[in-house]
Amino acid sequence: MQTEQTSASAQSAYNLRMLRALSHSMIAVFLLSCAAFAQATHKTPPASGTSAAERGVTLAESGHCAEALPLLKSAVRQVADRDLKKRVGLDGLHCAITHDPPYDALEFLSLLGREFPRDPEVLYAATHAYSDLSLRTSQDLLREAPFSYQVHELNAETLEVQGRWDEAIVEYQKILGINPLLPGVHARLGRALLEKPNPTPEIIQEAKKNFEAELEINPNNANAEYVLGALAKDANDSSSAIAHFTRAAKLDAGFSDAYLGLGTALVDSQRFSEAIPPLEKYEKMAPDSPTGHYELALAYAGVGRKDDANREANLQREAAASLEAVKRRVALGLEQQHPSAQPADSPQPDAPPQPK
């Protein structure tokens, strides 16, 4: 009897161990099933920047710009491969320009300009993009404010580019009829008058009056001061020229031509020591200018600084030779593009001074 009880107890313990083992196995299987299920139902990770860029490029180049633009805008800053980045940028630029809103193009233009500043393909595309944006904006202006002075101003600027000076002058006069105190317009009218071929003394005088009127409206207009200085210099009025150039340089510290004009006017007046500081400033701003070296050599020679004068004379010759070489390369390129064209002879550089 005892033996049977012992056997039953052992069987019971064995059964309990088996149930525990089965329970553990079932739990393990359950956990594995859960893991597998979780893995199966887990969302696919987002595509990498490269794959998104490639998909955006494919969509853009197959004419699906609306779907491509969001991908291209996000991918263009993530892609490391430069060839792919350039392609993304150009495709994004094309899609943005040809679809509304076109101002999405500015983001692509900014990136392409930073990453590929000397790439001819990028520069060509950017030229057309800026032109298209300009045209769209001008159309918006004409539609929203057809009778505004800004429309006349835009028309005048377009006519100037086309060399239609008389018509541009009429547009500027219309603006002054709307608002005679509008800053900048008198100066633009004066500029248009001076740009006419072979302006008569009467036209030059009218232009001068417009620049003077501009300074009455806006005394801080450095360009108006500069042009009045140039007109005074052409009229051999050195005193007025020096005064205007001086004010122009003070109004705009980065106005390199104002320093050159001032230095040249002072050299013409034989005020050589006063001419040296503005000419040295100009030379730092425009180190490749033959005229700057030439005038500075004259100023140094005038105060007896012979070595400095000789150095500037040599620099003038080198700069003039370099400039002439550039002109010849440009003329040769034009001749190769248009074999029948006969480019005019390039003007000869100024002769270097002969310091004593």
C-alpha positions as CSV (number, residue, x, y, z in Angstrom):
1,M,0.0,0.0,0.0
2,Q,2.8,2.3,0.9
3,T,4.5,1.4,-2.3
4,E,1.4,2.4,-4.3
5,Q,1.2,5.8,-2.5
6,T,4.9,6.5,-3.1
7,S,4.4,5.7,-6.8
8,A,1.3,7.9,-7.0
9,S,3.2,10.7,-5.3
10,A,6.1,10.4,-7.7
11,Q,3.7,10.4,-10.6
12,S,2.1,13.5,-9.3
13,A,5.4,15.3,-9.0
14,Y,6.4,14.2,-12.4
15,N,3.1,15.5,-13.9
16,L,3.6,18.8,-12.1
17,R,7.1,19.1,-13.6
18,M,5.7,18.3,-17.0
19,L,3.0,20.9,-16.6
20,R,5.5,23.5,-15.6
21,A,7.8,22.6,-18.5
22,L,4.8,22.8,-20.9
23,S,3.8,26.0,-19.3
24,H,7.3,27.5,-19.8
25,S,7.4,26.2,-23.4
26,M,4.0,27.7,-24.1
27,I,5.1,31.0,-22.6
28,A,8.3,31.0,-24.7
29,V,6.3,30.2,-27.8
30,F,3.9,33.0,-27.0
31,L,6.7,35.5,-26.5
32,L,8.4,34.4,-29.7
33,S,5.0,34.7,-31.5
34,C,4.5,38.2,-30.1
35,A,8.0,39.2,-31.2
36,A,7.4,37.9,-34.7
37,F,4.0,39.6,-34.9
38,A,5.5,42.9,-33.7
39,Q,8.3,42.6,-36.3
40,A,5.8,41.8,-39.0
41,T,3.5,44.7,-38.1
42,H,6.3,47.2,-37.5
43,K,6.2,50.1,-40.1
44,T,8.8,50.2,-42.8
45,P,11.5,52.8,-41.8
46,P,11.4,55.9,-43.9
47,A,13.5,56.0,-47.0
48,S,17.0,57.4,-46.8
49,G,17.8,60.9,-48.1
50,T,19.4,59.3,-51.2
51,S,16.4,57.1,-52.1
52,A,14.1,60.0,-51.5
53,A,16.2,62.2,-53.7
54,E,16.3,59.6,-56.5
55,R,12.6,59.2,-56.3
56,G,12.1,62.9,-56.4
57,V,14.4,63.2,-59.4
58,T,12.5,60.4,-61.2
59,L,9.2,62.1,-60.6
60,A,10.4,65.5,-61.6
61,E,12.0,64.2,-64.9
62,S,8.8,62.4,-65.8
63,G,6.7,65.5,-65.4
64,H,5.2,64.9,-61.9
65,C,6.5,68.1,-60.3
66,A,3.7,68.4,-57.8
67,E,4.7,65.1,-56.2
68,A,8.4,65.6,-56.7
69,L,8.8,69.1,-55.1
70,P,8.2,68.0,-51.5
71,L,10.8,65.2,-51.9
72,L,13.3,67.4,-53.6
73,K,13.0,70.2,-51.0
74,S,13.7,67.8,-48.1
75,A,16.3,65.8,-49.9
76,V,18.4,68.6,-51.4
77,R,20.0,69.4,-48.0
78,Q,20.5,65.7,-47.0
79,V,22.2,64.3,-50.0
80,A,26.0,64.0,-49.7
81,D,26.7,63.0,-53.3
82,R,27.5,66.2,-55.2
83,D,26.3,65.0,-58.6
84,L,23.0,63.9,-57.1
85,K,22.7,67.1,-55.1
86,K,23.2,69.2,-58.2
87,R,20.6,67.1,-60.1
88,V,18.1,67.4,-57.3
89,G,18.7,71.2,-57.1
90,L,18.3,71.7,-60.9
91,D,15.2,69.5,-61.1
92,G,13.7,71.3,-58.0
93,L,14.5,74.7,-59.6
94,H,12.8,73.7,-62.8
95,C,9.7,72.3,-61.1
96,A,9.5,75.4,-58.8
97,I,9.7,77.8,-61.8
98,T,7.2,76.0,-64.0
99,H,4.7,75.4,-61.2
100,D,3.0,77.6,-58.6
101,P,4.2,78.9,-56.3
102,P,7.4,79.9,-58.2
103,Y,9.0,81.4,-55.1
104,D,10.0,77.9,-54.0
105,A,12.7,78.4,-56.5
106,L,14.6,80.8,-54.2
107,E,15.5,77.9,-51.9
108,F,17.0,75.9,-54.7
109,L,18.8,79.0,-56.1
110,S,20.3,79.8,-52.8
111,L,21.6,76.3,-52.3
112,L,22.9,75.9,-55.9
113,G,24.6,79.3,-55.6
114,R,26.5,78.2,-52.5
115,E,27.3,74.7,-53.5
116,F,28.1,75.2,-57.2
117,P,29.0,78.9,-57.6
118,R,31.1,78.5,-60.8
119,D,29.2,75.7,-62.5
120,P,28.1,76.9,-66.0
121,E,25.0,74.6,-66.0
122,V,23.9,76.0,-62.6
123,L,24.7,79.6,-63.7
124,Y,22.7,79.2,-66.9
125,A,19.7,77.7,-65.1
126,A,19.9,80.5,-62.5
127,T,19.9,83.2,-65.2
128,H,16.6,81.9,-66.6
129,A,15.1,81.4,-63.2
130,Y,15.8,84.9,-62.1
131,S,14.5,86.2,-65.4
132,D,11.3,84.2,-65.0
133,L,10.8,85.4,-61.4
134,S,11.4,89.0,-62.5
135,L,8.8,88.6,-65.3
136,R,6.2,87.1,-63.0
137,T,6.7,89.8,-60.4
138,S,6.4,92.5,-63.0
139,Q,3.2,90.9,-64.2
140,D,1.9,90.9,-60.6
141,L,2.7,94.6,-60.3
142,L,0.9,95.5,-63.5
143,R,-2.1,93.5,-62.5
144,E,-2.3,94.7,-58.8
145,A,-1.3,98.4,-59.4
146,P,-1.6,99.3,-63.1
147,F,-1.7,103.1,-62.4
148,S,1.1,103.3,-59.8
149,Y,4.3,105.2,-60.3
150,Q,6.2,101.9,-59.9
151,V,4.8,100.7,-63.2
152,H,6.1,103.8,-64.9
153,E,9.5,103.3,-63.2
154,L,9.6,99.7,-64.3
155,N,8.8,100.8,-67.9
156,A,11.5,103.4,-67.8
157,E,14.1,100.9,-66.6
158,T,13.2,98.5,-69.3
159,L,13.4,101.3,-72.0
160,E,16.8,102.2,-70.7
161,V,18.1,98.7,-71.1
162,Q,16.8,98.8,-74.7
163,G,18.6,102.2,-75.3
164,R,15.3,104.0,-75.9
165,W,16.4,107.0,-73.9
166,D,13.8,109.5,-75.0
167,E,10.9,107.2,-74.1
168,A,12.5,106.4,-70.7
169,I,12.8,110.1,-70.0
170,V,9.1,110.5,-70.7
171,E,8.3,107.8,-68.2
172,Y,10.5,109.4,-65.5
173,Q,8.7,112.7,-66.2
174,K,5.4,111.0,-65.7
175,I,6.5,109.8,-62.3
176,L,7.6,113.3,-61.3
177,G,4.1,114.4,-62.4
178,I,2.6,112.0,-59.9
179,N,5.1,112.7,-57.1
180,P,7.7,115.4,-57.7
181,L,9.4,114.7,-54.3
182,L,9.9,111.0,-54.8
183,P,13.5,110.1,-53.9
184,G,15.7,108.7,-56.6
185,V,13.6,109.7,-59.7
186,H,15.4,113.0,-60.4
187,A,18.7,111.1,-60.4
188,R,17.4,108.5,-62.7
189,L,16.1,111.1,-65.1
190,G,19.4,112.8,-65.0
191,R,21.2,109.6,-65.8
192,A,18.9,108.9,-68.7
193,L,19.6,112.3,-70.1
194,L,23.4,111.8,-69.9
195,E,23.1,108.3,-71.5
196,K,21.7,109.7,-74.7
197,P,24.2,109.6,-77.5
198,N,26.2,112.8,-77.8
199,P,24.2,114.9,-75.3
200,T,24.2,118.6,-76.1
201,P,25.3,121.2,-73.5
202,E,21.7,122.0,-72.9
203,I,20.9,118.3,-72.1
204,I,23.9,118.1,-69.8
205,Q,22.7,121.3,-68.0
206,E,19.3,119.8,-67.6
207,A,20.8,116.6,-66.2
208,K,22.8,118.6,-63.8
209,K,19.7,120.4,-62.5
210,N,18.0,117.0,-61.9
211,F,21.0,115.7,-59.9
212,E,20.9,118.9,-57.8
213,A,17.2,118.5,-57.4
214,E,17.8,115.0,-56.2
215,L,20.2,116.2,-53.5
216,E,17.6,118.7,-52.3
217,I,15.2,115.8,-51.8
218,N,17.8,113.3,-50.5
219,P,21.1,114.9,-49.4
220,N,22.5,111.4,-48.7
221,N,22.5,110.3,-52.4
222,A,26.2,109.5,-53.0
223,N,25.6,108.7,-56.6
224,A,24.2,112.1,-57.3
225,E,27.2,113.8,-55.6
226,Y,29.5,111.6,-57.7
227,V,27.9,112.5,-61.0
228,L,27.9,116.2,-60.2
229,G,31.6,115.8,-59.4
230,A,32.2,114.1,-62.8
231,L,30.3,116.8,-64.6
232,A,32.3,119.5,-62.8
233,K,35.6,117.7,-63.7
234,D,34.6,117.5,-67.3
235,A,33.9,121.3,-67.2
236,N,37.4,121.9,-65.7
237,D,35.8,123.1,-62.4
238,S,38.3,121.3,-60.1
239,S,37.1,123.0,-57.0
240,S,33.5,121.9,-57.4
241,A,34.6,118.4,-58.5
242,I,36.7,117.9,-55.4
243,A,33.8,119.1,-53.2
244,H,31.3,116.7,-54.8
245,F,33.7,113.7,-54.8
246,T,34.6,114.4,-51.2
247,R,30.9,114.3,-50.1
248,A,30.3,111.2,-52.2
249,A,33.1,109.3,-50.4
250,K,31.9,110.5,-47.0
251,L,28.3,109.4,-47.8
252,D,29.4,105.9,-49.0
253,A,32.7,104.6,-47.5
254,G,32.7,101.7,-50.0
255,F,32.2,103.9,-53.1
256,S,35.5,103.1,-54.8
257,D,34.9,105.4,-57.9
258,A,34.4,108.4,-55.5
259,Y,37.9,107.9,-54.2
260,L,39.3,107.6,-57.7
261,G,37.5,110.7,-58.8
262,L,38.6,112.7,-55.8
263,G,42.2,111.6,-56.1
264,T,42.3,112.3,-59.9
265,A,40.7,115.8,-59.3
266,L,43.4,116.5,-56.7
267,V,46.2,115.4,-59.0
268,D,44.8,117.6,-61.8
269,S,44.9,120.5,-59.3
270,Q,48.5,119.5,-58.4
271,R,47.5,118.9,-54.8
272,F,49.6,115.7,-54.8
273,S,49.9,115.0,-51.1
274,E,46.1,115.3,-50.6
275,A,45.6,113.0,-53.5
276,I,47.6,110.1,-52.1
277,P,45.2,108.9,-49.3
278,P,42.0,108.6,-51.5
279,L,44.0,107.0,-54.3
280,E,45.6,104.5,-51.9
281,K,42.1,103.6,-50.7
282,Y,40.9,103.1,-54.3
283,E,43.9,100.9,-55.0
284,K,43.0,98.6,-52.1
285,M,39.5,98.3,-53.4
286,A,40.5,97.9,-57.1
287,P,44.1,96.5,-57.2
288,D,43.8,95.5,-60.8
289,S,42.8,99.0,-62.1
290,P,45.5,100.5,-64.4
291,T,44.0,103.9,-63.9
292,G,44.4,103.7,-60.1
293,H,48.1,102.8,-60.4
294,Y,48.6,105.5,-63.0
295,E,47.1,108.3,-60.9
296,L,48.9,107.1,-57.7
297,A,52.2,107.1,-59.6
298,L,51.6,110.7,-60.6
299,A,50.7,111.6,-57.0
300,Y,53.9,109.9,-55.6
301,A,56.0,111.6,-58.3
302,G,54.5,114.9,-57.4
303,V,55.7,114.7,-53.8
304,G,59.1,113.3,-54.7
305,R,58.5,109.6,-53.7
306,K,60.4,108.3,-56.8
307,D,60.6,104.7,-55.7
308,D,56.9,104.5,-55.0
309,A,56.1,106.2,-58.2
310,N,58.2,103.7,-60.2
311,R,56.6,100.8,-58.4
312,E,53.1,102.1,-59.3
313,A,54.2,102.8,-62.9
314,N,55.3,99.1,-63.2
315,L,52.0,98.0,-61.6
316,Q,50.1,100.1,-64.1
317,R,51.9,98.5,-67.0
318,E,51.3,95.0,-65.7
319,A,47.6,95.7,-65.0
320,A,47.1,97.3,-68.4
321,A,48.8,94.3,-70.1
322,S,46.6,91.9,-68.1
323,L,43.5,93.9,-69.0
324,E,44.5,93.9,-72.7
325,A,45.0,90.1,-72.6
326,V,41.5,89.7,-71.2
327,K,40.0,91.9,-73.9
328,R,41.8,89.9,-76.6
329,R,40.5,86.6,-75.1
330,V,37.0,88.0,-75.1
331,A,37.4,89.3,-78.7
332,L,38.7,85.9,-79.8
333,G,35.8,84.1,-78.2
334,L,33.3,86.3,-79.9
335,E,35.1,85.9,-83.2
336,Q,34.9,82.1,-82.8
337,Q,31.2,82.3,-82.0
338,H,30.5,84.7,-84.9
339,P,33.3,84.3,-87.5
340,S,31.8,87.0,-89.7
341,A,32.0,89.6,-86.9
342,Q,34.9,92.0,-87.0
343,P,35.5,93.2,-83.4
344,A,36.7,96.7,-83.0
345,D,40.2,97.3,-81.9
346,S,40.6,97.5,-78.1
347,P,41.6,100.9,-76.8
348,Q,45.2,101.2,-75.8
349,P,45.9,101.6,-72.1
350,D,47.2,104.9,-70.8
351,A,50.9,105.4,-71.1
352,P,52.7,105.1,-67.7
353,P,53.9,108.3,-66.1
354,Q,57.6,109.1,-66.2
355,P,58.5,110.1,-62.6
356,K,61.4,112.5,-62.2
